[in-house]
Amino acid sequence: MTAAVETRPSPLDVYGVALRRAAIGLPAGLEARDEAGRARRFDVGRWCGEPVAGDGGLVRRCTAATLDVGCGAGRLTAAVAASGVPALGVDISPDAVRIARDRGVPALRRDVFGPVPAPGRWQRLILADGNIGIGGDPVRLLGRCRELLAPVGRVLVEVDQPGSGSWRGRLRLRGSSHAFAWAYVDADDLAALATAAALRVCTQWTEAGRWFVCLAPA
């Protein structure tokens, strides 16, 4: 007789459940803990609805063809498209892409490190809502964004407030036993990371307590 093997949801499964709850108006939070046990909590509903405080300056800077990396349910992609600018969201979560499409948002299920439409032709790339952490290696991620960017394009990055400290490692979402690589980037540290990825800081701004940096090819 074979013993039953207990399986726990993957991080994408846990994220997908939160997205589906948020999409129908139910409370939807995520808690992530690093190896030291430090926790961060996220309101998924905030990512799934209409634009939130601080989005305005980001969207206004998307003045030409925009790729929203880690688009989730498509909040920012939708806002950019509504302004009349061609926009596309990419995300590895099937639930995120389905919810975005159900909202009429152009979105594809893609890994940013894999094939992405129109490489080298995007005028704007968005890394918001903590997505600078994708893959756990900000230099690698920024380097990939540099490859996707047009020669005169810009990468618009949301970062943590100065003095908060940068971090790289593995996170676990509550409800999942599987860890995944992630990173947090302090605003003070982004310039050096950008330089390592052949990018440079153009401008920085804050809005509604959020911190943003605009990067251009070096």
Secondary structure in CASP SS format (residue, H / E / C, confidence):
PFRMAT SS
TARGET T0000
AUTHOR 0000-0000-0000
METHOD secondary structure of the structure
MODEL  1
M C 1.00
T C 1.00
A C 1.00
A C 1.00
V C 1.00
E C 1.00
T C 1.00
R C 1.00
P C 1.00
S C 1.00
P H 1.00
L H 1.00
D H 1.00
V H 1.00
Y H 1.00
G H 1.00
V H 1.00
A H 1.00
L H 1.00
R H 1.00
R H 1.00
A H 1.00
A H 1.00
I C 1.00
G C 1.00
L C 1.00
P C 1.00
A C 1.00
G E 1.00
L E 1.00
E E 1.00
A E 1.00
R E 1.00
D C 1.00
E C 1.00
A C 1.00
G C 1.00
R C 1.00
A E 1.00
R E 1.00
R E 1.00
F E 1.00
D E 1.00
V H 1.00
G H 1.00
R H 1.00
W H 1.00
C H 1.00
G C 1.00
E C 1.00
P C 1.00
V C 1.00
A C 1.00
G C 1.00
D H 1.00
G H 1.00
G H 1.00
L H 1.00
V H 1.00
R H 1.00
R C 1.00
C C 1.00
T C 1.00
A C 1.00
A C 1.00
T E 1.00
L E 1.00
D E 1.00
V E 1.00
G C 1.00
C C 1.00
G C 1.00
A C 1.00
G C 1.00
R H 1.00
L H 1.00
T H 1.00
A H 1.00
A H 1.00
V H 1.00
A H 1.00
A H 1.00
S C 1.00
G C 1.00
V C 1.00
P C 1.00
A E 1.00
L E 1.00
G E 1.00
V E 1.00
D E 1.00
I C 1.00
S C 1.00
P H 1.00
D H 1.00
A H 1.00
V H 1.00
R H 1.00
I H 1.00
A H 1.00
R H 1.00
D H 1.00
R C 1.00
G C 1.00
V C 1.00
P C 1.00
A E 1.00
L E 1.00
R E 1.00
R C 1.00
D C 1.00
V C 1.00
F C 1.00
G C 1.00
P C 1.00
V C 1.00
P C 1.00
A C 1.00
P C 1.00
G C 1.00
R C 1.00
W E 1.00
Q E 1.00
R E 1.00
L E 1.00
I E 1.00
L E 1.00
A C 1.00
D C 1.00
G C 1.00
N H 1.00
I H 1.00
G H 1.00
I H 1.00
G H 1.00
G H 1.00
D C 1.00
P H 1.00
V H 1.00
R H 1.00
L H 1.00
L H 1.00
G H 1.00
R H 1.00
C H 1.00
R H 1.00
E H 1.00
L H 1.00
L E 1.00
A E 1.00
P E 1.00
V E 1.00
G E 1.00
R E 1.00
V E 1.00
L E 1.00
V E 1.00
E E 1.00
V E 1.00
D E 1.00
Q C 1.00
P C 1.00
G C 1.00
S C 1.00
G C 1.00
S C 1.00
W E 1.00
R E 1.00
G E 1.00
R E 1.00
L E 1.00
R E 1.00
L E 1.00
R C 1.00
G C 1.00
S C 1.00
S C 1.00
H C 1.00
A E 1.00
F E 1.00
A E 1.00
W E 1.00
A E 1.00
Y E 1.00
V C 1.00
D E 1.00
A H 1.00
D H 1.00
D H 1.00
L H 1.00
A H 1.00
A H 1.00
L H 1.00
A H 1.00
T H 1.00
A H 1.00
A C 1.00
A C 1.00
L E 1.00
R E 1.00
V E 1.00
C E 1.00
T E 1.00
Q E 1.00
W E 1.00
T E 1.00
E E 1.00
A C 1.00
G C 1.00
R E 1.00
W E 1.00
F E 1.00
V E 1.00
C E 1.00
L E 1.00
A E 1.00
P E 1.00
A C 1.00
END
